[in-house]
Amino acid sequence: MTSRGQRVVQLYEITYLGTGPEPEVRTVEAGEVAAAIEYAGEHAGEHGMQVHVRPCRRPVEKPRTKEEDAS
């Protein structure tokens, strides 16, 4: 259950494979997934880059902004 001043945010884990000995991992909100994949395309290099996208197990609660409260 969420409190009145919070909203549920779905997070995704983005794993960039082939970026070095350890893969680069980022956690982003749902609205940022496309930009994270585009980032991989821009930095892929000669042989490309494999990207894994998976939802995080639990959405997190994010405090609402003043603009959201006003609506």
HTML snippet that shows the backbone in 3Dmol.js (N, CA, C, O; Angstrom):
<script src="https://3Dmol.org/build/3Dmol-min.js"></script>
<div id="view" style="width:600px;height:400px;position:relative"></div>
<script>
const pdb = `
ATOM      1  N   MET A   1       0.839  -1.180   0.000  1.00  0.00           N
ATOM      2  CA  MET A   1       0.000   0.000   0.000  1.00  0.00           C
ATOM      3  C   MET A   1       0.886   1.247   0.000  1.00  0.00           C
ATOM      4  O   MET A   1       1.874   1.311   0.731  1.00  0.00           O
ATOM      5  N   THR A   2       0.534   2.218  -0.808  1.00  0.00           N
ATOM      6  CA  THR A   2       1.332   3.439  -0.879  1.00  0.00           C
ATOM      7  C   THR A   2       0.691   4.530  -0.047  1.00  0.00           C
ATOM      8  O   THR A   2      -0.529   4.583   0.109  1.00  0.00           O
ATOM      9  N   SER A   3       1.531   5.394   0.481  1.00  0.00           N
ATOM     10  CA  SER A   3       0.987   6.526   1.220  1.00  0.00           C
ATOM     11  C   SER A   3       0.537   7.587   0.226  1.00  0.00           C
ATOM     12  O   SER A   3       0.843   7.497  -0.963  1.00  0.00           O
ATOM     13  N   ARG A   4      -0.167   8.561   0.693  1.00  0.00           N
ATOM     14  CA  ARG A   4      -0.780   9.570  -0.158  1.00  0.00           C
ATOM     15  C   ARG A   4       0.227  10.372  -0.983  1.00  0.00           C
ATOM     16  O   ARG A   4      -0.076  10.760  -2.111  1.00  0.00           O
ATOM     17  N   GLY A   5       1.414  10.624  -0.440  1.00  0.00           N
ATOM     18  CA  GLY A   5       2.388  11.460  -1.119  1.00  0.00           C
ATOM     19  C   GLY A   5       3.369  10.696  -1.985  1.00  0.00           C
ATOM     20  O   GLY A   5       4.395  11.251  -2.381  1.00  0.00           O
ATOM     21  N   GLN A   6       3.081   9.423  -2.296  1.00  0.00           N
ATOM     22  CA  GLN A   6       4.033   8.649  -3.069  1.00  0.00           C
ATOM     23  C   GLN A   6       3.341   7.971  -4.238  1.00  0.00           C
ATOM     24  O   GLN A   6       2.134   7.732  -4.209  1.00  0.00           O
ATOM     25  N   ARG A   7       4.133   7.660  -5.285  1.00  0.00           N
ATOM     26  CA  ARG A   7       3.616   6.906  -6.423  1.00  0.00           C
ATOM     27  C   ARG A   7       4.544   5.724  -6.664  1.00  0.00           C
ATOM     28  O   ARG A   7       5.726   5.787  -6.329  1.00  0.00           O
ATOM     29  N   VAL A   8       4.022   4.652  -7.239  1.00  0.00           N
ATOM     30  CA  VAL A   8       4.819   3.471  -7.506  1.00  0.00           C
ATOM     31  C   VAL A   8       5.569   3.660  -8.819  1.00  0.00           C
ATOM     32  O   VAL A   8       4.984   4.084  -9.815  1.00  0.00           O
ATOM     33  N   VAL A   9       6.862   3.347  -8.823  1.00  0.00           N
ATOM     34  CA  VAL A   9       7.707   3.495  -9.998  1.00  0.00           C
ATOM     35  C   VAL A   9       8.270   2.119 -10.348  1.00  0.00           C
ATOM     36  O   VAL A   9       8.878   1.459  -9.506  1.00  0.00           O
ATOM     37  N   GLN A  10       8.065   1.688 -11.604  1.00  0.00           N
ATOM     38  CA  GLN A  10       8.643   0.424 -12.048  1.00  0.00           C
ATOM     39  C   GLN A  10      10.068   0.674 -12.512  1.00  0.00           C
ATOM     40  O   GLN A  10      10.314   1.548 -13.344  1.00  0.00           O
ATOM     41  N   LEU A  11      10.999  -0.088 -11.978  1.00  0.00           N
ATOM     42  CA  LEU A  11      12.398   0.032 -12.356  1.00  0.00           C
ATOM     43  C   LEU A  11      12.815  -1.153 -13.218  1.00  0.00           C
ATOM     44  O   LEU A  11      12.282  -2.255 -13.089  1.00  0.00           O
ATOM     45  N   TYR A  12      13.783  -0.898 -14.102  1.00  0.00           N
ATOM     46  CA  TYR A  12      14.337  -1.933 -14.970  1.00  0.00           C
ATOM     47  C   TYR A  12      15.840  -1.947 -14.804  1.00  0.00           C
ATOM     48  O   TYR A  12      16.470  -0.903 -14.638  1.00  0.00           O
ATOM     49  N   GLU A  13      16.409  -3.143 -14.849  1.00  0.00           N
ATOM     50  CA  GLU A  13      17.854  -3.294 -14.796  1.00  0.00           C
ATOM     51  C   GLU A  13      18.363  -3.489 -16.215  1.00  0.00           C
ATOM     52  O   GLU A  13      17.935  -4.409 -16.912  1.00  0.00           O
ATOM     53  N   ILE A  14      19.275  -2.625 -16.642  1.00  0.00           N
ATOM     54  CA  ILE A  14      19.866  -2.681 -17.971  1.00  0.00           C
ATOM     55  C   ILE A  14      21.292  -3.188 -17.809  1.00  0.00           C
ATOM     56  O   ILE A  14      22.067  -2.607 -17.050  1.00  0.00           O
ATOM     57  N   THR A  15      21.653  -4.265 -18.510  1.00  0.00           N
ATOM     58  CA  THR A  15      23.003  -4.813 -18.469  1.00  0.00           C
ATOM     59  C   THR A  15      23.610  -4.688 -19.852  1.00  0.00           C
ATOM     60  O   THR A  15      23.079  -5.221 -20.826  1.00  0.00           O
ATOM     61  N   TYR A  16      24.732  -3.974 -19.931  1.00  0.00           N
ATOM     62  CA  TYR A  16      25.468  -3.809 -21.186  1.00  0.00           C
ATOM     63  C   TYR A  16      26.585  -4.843 -21.198  1.00  0.00           C
ATOM     64  O   TYR A  16      27.521  -4.750 -20.403  1.00  0.00           O
ATOM     65  N   LEU A  17      26.500  -5.820 -22.082  1.00  0.00           N
ATOM     66  CA  LEU A  17      27.523  -6.857 -22.180  1.00  0.00           C
ATOM     67  C   LEU A  17      28.575  -6.444 -23.193  1.00  0.00           C
ATOM     68  O   LEU A  17      28.272  -5.751 -24.165  1.00  0.00           O
ATOM     69  N   GLY A  18      29.796  -6.863 -22.969  1.00  0.00           N
ATOM     70  CA  GLY A  18      30.879  -6.553 -23.892  1.00  0.00           C
ATOM     71  C   GLY A  18      31.500  -5.199 -23.654  1.00  0.00           C
ATOM     72  O   GLY A  18      32.165  -4.670 -24.545  1.00  0.00           O
ATOM     73  N   THR A  19      31.307  -4.617 -22.482  1.00  0.00           N
ATOM     74  CA  THR A  19      31.873  -3.299 -22.185  1.00  0.00           C
ATOM     75  C   THR A  19      33.181  -3.399 -21.415  1.00  0.00           C
ATOM     76  O   THR A  19      33.749  -2.375 -21.034  1.00  0.00           O
ATOM     77  N   GLY A  20      33.661  -4.595 -21.182  1.00  0.00           N
ATOM     78  CA  GLY A  20      34.897  -4.800 -20.428  1.00  0.00           C
ATOM     79  C   GLY A  20      34.806  -6.100 -19.664  1.00  0.00           C
ATOM     80  O   GLY A  20      33.918  -6.912 -19.925  1.00  0.00           O
ATOM     81  N   PRO A  21      35.713  -6.311 -18.720  1.00  0.00           N
ATOM     82  CA  PRO A  21      35.715  -7.565 -17.975  1.00  0.00           C
ATOM     83  C   PRO A  21      34.430  -7.770 -17.156  1.00  0.00           C
ATOM     84  O   PRO A  21      33.961  -8.898 -17.008  1.00  0.00           O
ATOM     85  N   GLU A  22      33.879  -6.704 -16.640  1.00  0.00           N
ATOM     86  CA  GLU A  22      32.619  -6.758 -15.892  1.00  0.00           C
ATOM     87  C   GLU A  22      31.559  -5.984 -16.667  1.00  0.00           C
ATOM     88  O   GLU A  22      31.814  -4.861 -17.102  1.00  0.00           O
ATOM     89  N   PRO A  23      30.371  -6.568 -16.848  1.00  0.00           N
ATOM     90  CA  PRO A  23      29.340  -5.828 -17.580  1.00  0.00           C
ATOM     91  C   PRO A  23      28.888  -4.591 -16.799  1.00  0.00           C
ATOM     92  O   PRO A  23      28.871  -4.586 -15.569  1.00  0.00           O
ATOM     93  N   GLU A  24      28.529  -3.557 -17.534  1.00  0.00           N
ATOM     94  CA  GLU A  24      28.005  -2.335 -16.926  1.00  0.00           C
ATOM     95  C   GLU A  24      26.516  -2.551 -16.665  1.00  0.00           C
ATOM     96  O   GLU A  24      25.790  -2.996 -17.554  1.00  0.00           O
ATOM     97  N   VAL A  25      26.059  -2.243 -15.460  1.00  0.00           N
ATOM     98  CA  VAL A  25      24.660  -2.438 -15.086  1.00  0.00           C
ATOM     99  C   VAL A  25      24.104  -1.112 -14.599  1.00  0.00           C
ATOM    100  O   VAL A  25      24.727  -0.421 -13.793  1.00  0.00           O
ATOM    101  N   ARG A  26      22.926  -0.766 -15.095  1.00  0.00           N
ATOM    102  CA  ARG A  26      22.225   0.449 -14.658  1.00  0.00           C
ATOM    103  C   ARG A  26      20.805   0.086 -14.275  1.00  0.00           C
ATOM    104  O   ARG A  26      20.227  -0.858 -14.815  1.00  0.00           O
ATOM    105  N   THR A  27      20.250   0.832 -13.348  1.00  0.00           N
ATOM    106  CA  THR A  27      18.843   0.699 -12.995  1.00  0.00           C
ATOM    107  C   THR A  27      18.157   1.988 -13.389  1.00  0.00           C
ATOM    108  O   THR A  27      18.570   3.074 -12.982  1.00  0.00           O
ATOM    109  N   VAL A  28      17.099   1.863 -14.188  1.00  0.00           N
ATOM    110  CA  VAL A  28      16.408   3.046 -14.696  1.00  0.00           C
ATOM    111  C   VAL A  28      14.901   2.883 -14.521  1.00  0.00           C
ATOM    112  O   VAL A  28      14.394   1.770 -14.382  1.00  0.00           O
ATOM    113  N   GLU A  29      14.201   4.007 -14.530  1.00  0.00           N
ATOM    114  CA  GLU A  29      12.741   3.982 -14.502  1.00  0.00           C
ATOM    115  C   GLU A  29      12.217   3.574 -15.871  1.00  0.00           C
ATOM    116  O   GLU A  29      12.939   3.648 -16.865  1.00  0.00           O
ATOM    117  N   ALA A  30      10.974   3.150 -15.922  1.00  0.00           N
ATOM    118  CA  ALA A  30      10.374   2.661 -17.164  1.00  0.00           C
ATOM    119  C   ALA A  30      10.512   3.662 -18.309  1.00  0.00           C
ATOM    120  O   ALA A  30      10.785   3.257 -19.439  1.00  0.00           O
ATOM    121  N   GLY A  31      10.335   4.933 -18.051  1.00  0.00           N
ATOM    122  CA  GLY A  31      10.413   5.950 -19.086  1.00  0.00           C
ATOM    123  C   GLY A  31      11.817   6.183 -19.625  1.00  0.00           C
ATOM    124  O   GLY A  31      11.981   6.861 -20.639  1.00  0.00           O
ATOM    125  N   GLU A  32      12.830   5.634 -18.967  1.00  0.00           N
ATOM    126  CA  GLU A  32      14.215   5.843 -19.379  1.00  0.00           C
ATOM    127  C   GLU A  32      14.812   4.640 -20.114  1.00  0.00           C
ATOM    128  O   GLU A  32      15.968   4.692 -20.534  1.00  0.00           O
ATOM    129  N   VAL A  33      14.046   3.565 -20.274  1.00  0.00           N
ATOM    130  CA  VAL A  33      14.569   2.345 -20.897  1.00  0.00           C
ATOM    131  C   VAL A  33      15.014   2.609 -22.333  1.00  0.00           C
ATOM    132  O   VAL A  33      16.101   2.182 -22.723  1.00  0.00           O
ATOM    133  N   ALA A  34      14.207   3.298 -23.121  1.00  0.00           N
ATOM    134  CA  ALA A  34      14.561   3.562 -24.519  1.00  0.00           C
ATOM    135  C   ALA A  34      15.866   4.347 -24.612  1.00  0.00           C
ATOM    136  O   ALA A  34      16.701   4.048 -25.466  1.00  0.00           O
ATOM    137  N   ALA A  35      16.056   5.336 -23.758  1.00  0.00           N
ATOM    138  CA  ALA A  35      17.291   6.128 -23.778  1.00  0.00           C
ATOM    139  C   ALA A  35      18.494   5.268 -23.386  1.00  0.00           C
ATOM    140  O   ALA A  35      19.585   5.450 -23.925  1.00  0.00           O
ATOM    141  N   ALA A  36      18.304   4.339 -22.459  1.00  0.00           N
ATOM    142  CA  ALA A  36      19.395   3.467 -22.052  1.00  0.00           C
ATOM    143  C   ALA A  36      19.798   2.527 -23.185  1.00  0.00           C
ATOM    144  O   ALA A  36      20.981   2.228 -23.346  1.00  0.00           O
ATOM    145  N   ILE A  37      18.835   2.064 -23.965  1.00  0.00           N
ATOM    146  CA  ILE A  37      19.134   1.209 -25.112  1.00  0.00           C
ATOM    147  C   ILE A  37      19.802   2.029 -26.211  1.00  0.00           C
ATOM    148  O   ILE A  37      20.735   1.557 -26.861  1.00  0.00           O
ATOM    149  N   GLU A  38      19.332   3.244 -26.420  1.00  0.00           N
ATOM    150  CA  GLU A  38      19.950   4.133 -27.414  1.00  0.00           C
ATOM    151  C   GLU A  38      21.403   4.413 -27.049  1.00  0.00           C
ATOM    152  O   GLU A  38      22.262   4.472 -27.929  1.00  0.00           O
ATOM    153  N   TYR A  39      21.683   4.586 -25.770  1.00  0.00           N
ATOM    154  CA  TYR A  39      23.048   4.780 -25.290  1.00  0.00           C
ATOM    155  C   TYR A  39      23.933   3.626 -25.752  1.00  0.00           C
ATOM    156  O   TYR A  39      25.068   3.844 -26.175  1.00  0.00           O
ATOM    157  N   ALA A  40      23.417   2.394 -25.672  1.00  0.00           N
ATOM    158  CA  ALA A  40      24.187   1.223 -26.090  1.00  0.00           C
ATOM    159  C   ALA A  40      24.512   1.304 -27.571  1.00  0.00           C
ATOM    160  O   ALA A  40      25.625   0.971 -27.979  1.00  0.00           O
ATOM    161  N   GLY A  41      23.559   1.741 -28.381  1.00  0.00           N
ATOM    162  CA  GLY A  41      23.794   1.867 -29.813  1.00  0.00           C
ATOM    163  C   GLY A  41      24.858   2.893 -30.136  1.00  0.00           C
ATOM    164  O   GLY A  41      25.651   2.702 -31.058  1.00  0.00           O
ATOM    165  N   GLU A  42      24.881   3.975 -29.388  1.00  0.00           N
ATOM    166  CA  GLU A  42      25.858   5.040 -29.620  1.00  0.00           C
ATOM    167  C   GLU A  42      27.270   4.633 -29.196  1.00  0.00           C
ATOM    168  O   GLU A  42      28.253   5.161 -29.718  1.00  0.00           O
ATOM    169  N   HIS A  43      27.371   3.694 -28.249  1.00  0.00           N
ATOM    170  CA  HIS A  43      28.674   3.300 -27.708  1.00  0.00           C
ATOM    171  C   HIS A  43      29.034   1.856 -28.056  1.00  0.00           C
ATOM    172  O   HIS A  43      29.896   1.257 -27.412  1.00  0.00           O
ATOM    173  N   ALA A  44      28.383   1.304 -29.060  1.00  0.00           N
ATOM    174  CA  ALA A  44      28.543  -0.115 -29.371  1.00  0.00           C
ATOM    175  C   ALA A  44      29.897  -0.461 -29.960  1.00  0.00           C
ATOM    176  O   ALA A  44      30.418  -1.543 -29.688  1.00  0.00           O
ATOM    177  N   GLY A  45      30.472   0.400 -30.741  1.00  0.00           N
ATOM    178  CA  GLY A  45      31.748   0.069 -31.367  1.00  0.00           C
ATOM    179  C   GLY A  45      31.550  -0.774 -32.615  1.00  0.00           C
ATOM    180  O   GLY A  45      30.443  -0.887 -33.143  1.00  0.00           O
ATOM    181  N   GLU A  46      32.631  -1.354 -33.067  1.00  0.00           N
ATOM    182  CA  GLU A  46      32.659  -2.079 -34.344  1.00  0.00           C
ATOM    183  C   GLU A  46      31.798  -3.347 -34.345  1.00  0.00           C
ATOM    184  O   GLU A  46      31.175  -3.666 -35.358  1.00  0.00           O
ATOM    185  N   HIS A  47      31.758  -4.063 -33.236  1.00  0.00           N
ATOM    186  CA  HIS A  47      31.077  -5.357 -33.203  1.00  0.00           C
ATOM    187  C   HIS A  47      29.709  -5.306 -32.529  1.00  0.00           C
ATOM    188  O   HIS A  47      29.084  -6.349 -32.335  1.00  0.00           O
ATOM    189  N   GLY A  48      29.247  -4.153 -32.181  1.00  0.00           N
ATOM    190  CA  GLY A  48      27.947  -4.038 -31.525  1.00  0.00           C
ATOM    191  C   GLY A  48      28.036  -4.320 -30.036  1.00  0.00           C
ATOM    192  O   GLY A  48      29.113  -4.574 -29.496  1.00  0.00           O
ATOM    193  N   MET A  49      26.897  -4.271 -29.392  1.00  0.00           N
ATOM    194  CA  MET A  49      26.835  -4.498 -27.959  1.00  0.00           C
ATOM    195  C   MET A  49      25.530  -5.211 -27.652  1.00  0.00           C
ATOM    196  O   MET A  49      24.479  -4.856 -28.187  1.00  0.00           O
ATOM    197  N   GLN A  50      25.596  -6.202 -26.804  1.00  0.00           N
ATOM    198  CA  GLN A  50      24.402  -6.911 -26.388  1.00  0.00           C
ATOM    199  C   GLN A  50      23.854  -6.238 -25.128  1.00  0.00           C
ATOM    200  O   GLN A  50      24.604  -5.901 -24.212  1.00  0.00           O
ATOM    201  N   VAL A  51      22.532  -6.051 -25.102  1.00  0.00           N
ATOM    202  CA  VAL A  51      21.880  -5.381 -23.979  1.00  0.00           C
ATOM    203  C   VAL A  51      20.786  -6.285 -23.437  1.00  0.00           C
ATOM    204  O   VAL A  51      19.946  -6.773 -24.192  1.00  0.00           O
ATOM    205  N   HIS A  52      20.797  -6.506 -22.133  1.00  0.00           N
ATOM    206  CA  HIS A  52      19.719  -7.258 -21.483  1.00  0.00           C
ATOM    207  C   HIS A  52      18.892  -6.271 -20.666  1.00  0.00           C
ATOM    208  O   HIS A  52      19.436  -5.455 -19.923  1.00  0.00           O
ATOM    209  N   VAL A  53      17.572  -6.356 -20.814  1.00  0.00           N
ATOM    210  CA  VAL A  53      16.660  -5.491 -20.064  1.00  0.00           C
ATOM    211  C   VAL A  53      15.730  -6.401 -19.278  1.00  0.00           C
ATOM    212  O   VAL A  53      15.094  -7.290 -19.844  1.00  0.00           O
ATOM    213  N   ARG A  54      15.655  -6.177 -17.975  1.00  0.00           N
ATOM    214  CA  ARG A  54      14.733  -6.974 -17.172  1.00  0.00           C
ATOM    215  C   ARG A  54      14.123  -6.111 -16.080  1.00  0.00           C
ATOM    216  O   ARG A  54      14.796  -5.251 -15.511  1.00  0.00           O
ATOM    217  N   PRO A  55      12.849  -6.342 -15.788  1.00  0.00           N
ATOM    218  CA  PRO A  55      12.226  -5.558 -14.719  1.00  0.00           C
ATOM    219  C   PRO A  55      12.818  -5.942 -13.365  1.00  0.00           C
ATOM    220  O   PRO A  55      13.130  -7.108 -13.121  1.00  0.00           O
ATOM    221  N   CYS A  56      12.966  -4.965 -12.503  1.00  0.00           N
ATOM    222  CA  CYS A  56      13.376  -5.250 -11.128  1.00  0.00           C
ATOM    223  C   CYS A  56      12.210  -5.937 -10.435  1.00  0.00           C
ATOM    224  O   CYS A  56      11.053  -5.717 -10.792  1.00  0.00           O
ATOM    225  N   ARG A  57      12.506  -6.747  -9.469  1.00  0.00           N
ATOM    226  CA  ARG A  57      11.463  -7.539  -8.824  1.00  0.00           C
ATOM    227  C   ARG A  57      10.384  -6.699  -8.167  1.00  0.00           C
ATOM    228  O   ARG A  57       9.197  -7.002  -8.290  1.00  0.00           O
ATOM    229  N   ARG A  58      10.777  -5.670  -7.485  1.00  0.00           N
ATOM    230  CA  ARG A  58       9.793  -4.853  -6.766  1.00  0.00           C
ATOM    231  C   ARG A  58       9.830  -3.417  -7.243  1.00  0.00           C
ATOM    232  O   ARG A  58      10.898  -2.807  -7.301  1.00  0.00           O
ATOM    233  N   PRO A  59       8.662  -2.866  -7.588  1.00  0.00           N
ATOM    234  CA  PRO A  59       8.648  -1.424  -7.873  1.00  0.00           C
ATOM    235  C   PRO A  59       8.948  -0.661  -6.584  1.00  0.00           C
ATOM    236  O   PRO A  59       8.655  -1.142  -5.489  1.00  0.00           O
ATOM    237  N   VAL A  60       9.521   0.509  -6.716  1.00  0.00           N
ATOM    238  CA  VAL A  60       9.808   1.331  -5.544  1.00  0.00           C
ATOM    239  C   VAL A  60       8.820   2.479  -5.485  1.00  0.00           C
ATOM    240  O   VAL A  60       8.222   2.858  -6.492  1.00  0.00           O
ATOM    241  N   GLU A  61       8.661   3.017  -4.306  1.00  0.00           N
ATOM    242  CA  GLU A  61       7.786   4.161  -4.137  1.00  0.00           C
ATOM    243  C   GLU A  61       8.623   5.417  -4.223  1.00  0.00           C
ATOM    244  O   GLU A  61       9.650   5.542  -3.557  1.00  0.00           O
ATOM    245  N   LYS A  62       8.175   6.343  -5.048  1.00  0.00           N
ATOM    246  CA  LYS A  62       8.902   7.589  -5.258  1.00  0.00           C
ATOM    247  C   LYS A  62       8.024   8.729  -4.746  1.00  0.00           C
ATOM    248  O   LYS A  62       6.832   8.775  -5.050  1.00  0.00           O
ATOM    249  N   PRO A  63       8.599   9.642  -3.977  1.00  0.00           N
ATOM    250  CA  PRO A  63       7.798  10.779  -3.504  1.00  0.00           C
ATOM    251  C   PRO A  63       7.244  11.585  -4.680  1.00  0.00           C
ATOM    252  O   PRO A  63       7.910  11.768  -5.698  1.00  0.00           O
ATOM    253  N   ARG A  64       6.029  12.054  -4.514  1.00  0.00           N
ATOM    254  CA  ARG A  64       5.397  12.870  -5.557  1.00  0.00           C
ATOM    255  C   ARG A  64       5.995  14.263  -5.557  1.00  0.00           C
ATOM    256  O   ARG A  64       6.460  14.752  -4.527  1.00  0.00           O
ATOM    257  N   THR A  65       5.979  14.890  -6.708  1.00  0.00           N
ATOM    258  CA  THR A  65       6.468  16.265  -6.807  1.00  0.00           C
ATOM    259  C   THR A  65       5.339  17.233  -6.461  1.00  0.00           C
ATOM    260  O   THR A  65       4.173  16.842  -6.415  1.00  0.00           O
ATOM    261  N   LYS A  66       5.681  18.468  -6.223  1.00  0.00           N
ATOM    262  CA  LYS A  66       4.665  19.477  -5.909  1.00  0.00           C
ATOM    263  C   LYS A  66       3.700  19.657  -7.071  1.00  0.00           C
ATOM    264  O   LYS A  66       2.509  19.891  -6.869  1.00  0.00           O
ATOM    265  N   GLU A  67       4.227  19.544  -8.303  1.00  0.00           N
ATOM    266  CA  GLU A  67       3.360  19.684  -9.497  1.00  0.00           C
ATOM    267  C   GLU A  67       2.318  18.570  -9.542  1.00  0.00           C
ATOM    268  O   GLU A  67       1.164  18.811  -9.899  1.00  0.00           O
ATOM    269  N   GLU A  68       2.720  17.356  -9.183  1.00  0.00           N
ATOM    270  CA  GLU A  68       1.775  16.237  -9.174  1.00  0.00           C
ATOM    271  C   GLU A  68       0.721  16.419  -8.095  1.00  0.00           C
ATOM    272  O   GLU A  68      -0.447  16.089  -8.298  1.00  0.00           O
ATOM    273  N   ASP A  69       1.134  16.944  -6.947  1.00  0.00           N
ATOM    274  CA  ASP A  69       0.175  17.169  -5.857  1.00  0.00           C
ATOM    275  C   ASP A  69      -0.851  18.247  -6.227  1.00  0.00           C
ATOM    276  O   ASP A  69      -1.996  18.198  -5.778  1.00  0.00           O
ATOM    277  N   ALA A  70      -0.434  19.222  -7.050  1.00  0.00           N
ATOM    278  CA  ALA A  70      -1.327  20.319  -7.416  1.00  0.00           C
ATOM    279  C   ALA A  70      -2.408  19.877  -8.404  1.00  0.00           C
ATOM    280  O   ALA A  70      -3.457  20.514  -8.502  1.00  0.00           O
ATOM    281  N   SER A  71      -2.159  18.800  -9.128  1.00  0.00           N
ATOM    282  CA  SER A  71      -3.135  18.356 -10.139  1.00  0.00           C
ATOM    283  C   SER A  71      -4.242  17.526  -9.548  1.00  0.00           C
ATOM    284  O   SER A  71      -5.135  17.082 -10.270  1.00  0.00           O
TER     285      SER A  71
END
`;
const viewer = $3Dmol.createViewer("view");
viewer.addModel(pdb, "pdb");
viewer.setStyle({}, {cartoon: {color: "spectrum"}});
viewer.zoomTo();
viewer.render();
</script>
